[in-house]
Amino acid sequence: MIWKSFSFDLIQTVISLMLECMHQVRLADPDIVSDPSEYQKLAQSVSELDQVFGLLTMVFNVGVYYLLNYTRI
């Protein structure tokens, strides 16, 4: 099976690291840091994105489990 040789963990790790880097860059922006309301909005957005990413990861894992166990590829 081609799916068993593919590294889904690697894809998840890369996406997670990309999101983390984007958040850190924006949260370190002097214009954002100097404006408390803008910083709070961005921090809230980061929190919401993390929740969405967690949900997508769960859905992705269920899909991979299904492909590995219930399909013949």
Phi and psi in degrees as a GROMACS rama.xvg file:
@    title "Ramachandran Plot"
@    xaxis  label "Phi"
@    yaxis  label "Psi"
@TYPE xy
-67.6892  -32.2354  ILE-2
-63.8287  -33.7616  TRP-3
-70.412  -23.754  LYS-4
-89.8603  -9.68515  SER-5
-88.583  137.352  PHE-6
-93.8929  92.956  SER-7
-71.0723  -29.5766  PHE-8
-61.9231  -37.6455  ASP-9
-63.804  -43.331  LEU-10
-61.424  -45.6488  ILE-11
-62.0046  -41.2517  GLN-12
-64.7122  -44.3976  THR-13
-62.9701  -46.0385  VAL-14
-62.1717  -42.8815  ILE-15
-62.0698  -44.0493  SER-16
-65.9279  -37.8436  LEU-17
-63.0522  -45.232  MET-18
-62.3439  -42.9006  LEU-19
-62.1547  -42.9564  GLU-20
-63.9283  -42.5045  CYS-21
-61.6558  -42.6246  MET-22
-64.0733  -43.9954  HIS-23
-64.9785  -39.4718  GLN-24
-64.513  -47.009  VAL-25
-65.7973  -42.101  ARG-26
-69.7935  -17.8407  LEU-27
-93.7693  -4.35616  ALA-28
-64.2325  123.735  ASP-29
-56.7398  -35.3244  PRO-30
-65.7938  -35.484  ASP-31
-73.808  -45.0662  ILE-32
-63.4443  -35.4637  VAL-33
-77.2792  -10.6464  SER-34
-115.008  99.1485  ASP-35
-56.2544  -38.8954  PRO-36
-69.6065  -38.1504  SER-37
-67.4853  -40.025  GLU-38
-62.4379  -42.7094  TYR-39
-64.2354  -41.3997  GLN-40
-60.9357  -44.9618  LYS-41
-65.5119  -42.3632  LEU-42
-61.3932  -39.3387  ALA-43
-64.6946  -42.2726  GLN-44
-62.1208  -40.9414  SER-45
-61.0329  -43.949  VAL-46
-61.5388  -43.7457  SER-47
-65.7826  -41.1048  GLU-48
-63.0889  -38.6821  LEU-49
-62.5763  -39.1878  ASP-50
-65.9345  -42.7312  GLN-51
-63.8959  -43.2218  VAL-52
-61.8498  -39.6807  PHE-53
-61.89  -42.4844  GLY-54
-65.8883  -44.7311  LEU-55
-61.8615  -37.9763  LEU-56
-62.6926  -42.012  THR-57
-64.1704  -45.5024  MET-58
-62.5283  -42.7022  VAL-59
-59.3723  -45.5696  PHE-60
-63.2684  -39.4967  ASN-61
-64.2827  -42.6342  VAL-62
-62.0163  -42.7718  GLY-63
-65.2457  -42.9543  VAL-64
-58.2791  -44.3049  TYR-65
-62.2489  -46.896  TYR-66
-60.4719  -41.0783  LEU-67
-72.6173  -29.4609  LEU-68
-107.576  -19.7784  ASN-69
-126.288  5.40567  TYR-70
-125.422  157.915  THR-71
-115.544  100.45  ARG-72
